[in-house]
Structure formats: structure tokens, C-alpha cells
Amino acid sequence: MWKIGNVEIANQVVLAPMAGICNSAYRRIIKEMGCGLITCEMVSDKAIYYGSKKTIDMLAMTEMERPISQQIFGSDTESFVVAAKYIYEHMKPDIIDINMGVQCPK
Ligand SMILES: Cc1cc2nc3c(=O)[nH]c(=O)nc-3n(C[C@H](O)[C@H](O)[C@H](O)COP(=O)(O)O)c2cc1C
């Protein structure tokens, strides 16, 4: 058992967050295989801010996937706060993971 903040995690096997891979069906298979911490597909703060149905549908998660971490990608404070509050209020993920993006040098 280990903890991130007050979130208790049964073992130290963590699913890497992977855009385009970590949907709910995939996560449930990985959970059944014994993974301790499940992560979701990254979602864009702007997509949630502007109410994109496709992105909101990506937030679906089931109780058996807990503890679960939802990653949000963004760099603008206002839309990020709105998106984080929306996700917290609607999905109650155990962890919100902030992805500030990677900017490659030109
Ligand atoms: C297809 C794919 C999608 C990924 N998407 C994300 C992502 O959305 N957010 C993130 O933080 N990392 C993402 N990553 C990085 C992985 O979470 C992980 O950190 C990286 O693959 C290094 O781990 P590895 O050496 O075990 O591959 C992605 C990696 C892959 C291969």
C-alpha cells in the first residue's frame, strides 16, 4: 500500500497516461490484471471549457477503475480552472494530473 496525498493505492504498478489508448475499456482490462493506479486519456482544458461533447464523453469512468487519475492538458489559467472544477464535480477522479505540455526547441 502507498499513498499520493490521501489516496491509498494498493501497489506500485501505475498505468502510464496515454492519449488514444487509455479509454475506459482498456483501463478496466488493466485494472483486472492488478494495476494499482489507473490513469485516463489526457483531455484538453479548452475542449471542456467550450463544452466539446466528444471530450466530455471521454471523461466517463467506472467505480471499479478507482483509484483513478484524470490528466488535463492546458496552459491558460482561466480555462484550466473551469475544466478542473468541471471534472472534479462531475467525475470525482481521485487525482487530477496537470499536463503543462512539452515545447520542443525550434
Ligand atoms: C501512445 C502514447 C501516448 C501517450 N500519451 C501521454 C499523455 O497523454 N500524457 C502523458 O503525460 N504522457 C503520455 N505518454 C507518455 C507515457 O505516459 C510514458 O511517460 C512514456 O511512454 C514513458 O514510459 P515508457 O518508457 O514506459 O514508455 C504517452 C506515451 C505513448 C506511447
The ligand as an SDF file (V2000), in Angstrom:
LIG
                    3D

 31 33  0  0  0  0  0  0  0  0999 V2000
    0.8520    6.3920  -27.3460 C   0  0  0  0  0  0  0  0  0  0  0  0
    1.3480    7.1910  -26.1680 C   0  0  0  0  0  0  0  0  0  0  0  0
    0.5600    8.2180  -25.6830 C   0  0  0  0  0  0  0  0  0  0  0  0
    0.9850    8.9630  -24.5770 C   0  0  0  0  0  0  0  0  0  0  0  0
    0.1830    9.9500  -24.1030 N   0  0  0  0  0  0  0  0  0  0  0  0
    0.5560   10.6120  -22.9840 C   0  0  0  0  0  0  0  0  0  0  0  0
   -0.3100   11.5650  -22.3900 C   0  0  0  0  0  0  0  0  0  0  0  0
   -1.4050   11.8280  -22.8660 O   0  0  0  0  0  0  0  0  0  0  0  0
    0.1180   12.1860  -21.2630 N   0  0  0  0  0  0  0  0  0  0  0  0
    1.3470   11.9170  -20.6930 C   0  0  0  0  0  0  0  0  0  0  0  0
    1.6780   12.5070  -19.6550 O   0  0  0  0  0  0  0  0  0  0  0  0
    2.1690   11.0240  -21.2280 N   0  0  0  0  0  0  0  0  0  0  0  0
    1.8110   10.3720  -22.3360 C   0  0  0  0  0  0  0  0  0  0  0  0
    2.6340    9.4210  -22.8670 N   0  0  0  0  0  0  0  0  0  0  0  0
    3.9010    9.1390  -22.1630 C   0  0  0  0  0  0  0  0  0  0  0  0
    3.7450    7.8930  -21.2870 C   0  0  0  0  0  0  0  0  0  0  0  0
    2.7920    8.1320  -20.2480 O   0  0  0  0  0  0  0  0  0  0  0  0
    5.0910    7.4980  -20.6370 C   0  0  0  0  0  0  0  0  0  0  0  0
    5.5280    8.5110  -19.7700 O   0  0  0  0  0  0  0  0  0  0  0  0
    6.1680    7.2920  -21.6530 C   0  0  0  0  0  0  0  0  0  0  0  0
    5.7080    6.4080  -22.6560 O   0  0  0  0  0  0  0  0  0  0  0  0
    7.4600    6.7340  -20.9890 C   0  0  0  0  0  0  0  0  0  0  0  0
    7.2170    5.4890  -20.4270 O   0  0  0  0  0  0  0  0  0  0  0  0
    7.8510    4.1560  -21.0870 P   0  0  0  0  0  0  0  0  0  0  0  0
    9.3200    4.3560  -21.0330 O   0  0  0  0  0  0  0  0  0  0  0  0
    7.3720    3.0340  -20.2120 O   0  0  0  0  0  0  0  0  0  0  0  0
    7.3010    4.0900  -22.4790 O   0  0  0  0  0  0  0  0  0  0  0  0
    2.2430    8.6850  -23.9660 C   0  0  0  0  0  0  0  0  0  0  0  0
    3.0320    7.6480  -24.4920 C   0  0  0  0  0  0  0  0  0  0  0  0
    2.5900    6.9160  -25.5540 C   0  0  0  0  0  0  0  0  0  0  0  0
    3.4750    5.7950  -26.0800 C   0  0  0  0  0  0  0  0  0  0  0  0
  1  2  1  0
  2  3  1  0
  2 30  2  0
  3  4  2  0
  4  5  1  0
  4 28  1  0
  5  6  2  0
  6  7  1  0
  6 13  1  0
  7  8  2  0
  7  9  1  0
  9 10  1  0
 10 11  2  0
 10 12  1  0
 12 13  2  0
 13 14  1  0
 14 15  1  0
 14 28  1  0
 15 16  1  0
 16 17  1  0
 16 18  1  0
 18 19  1  0
 18 20  1  0
 20 21  1  0
 20 22  1  0
 22 23  1  0
 23 24  1  0
 24 25  2  0
 24 26  1  0
 24 27  1  0
 28 29  2  0
 29 30  1  0
 30 31  1  0
M  END
$$$$
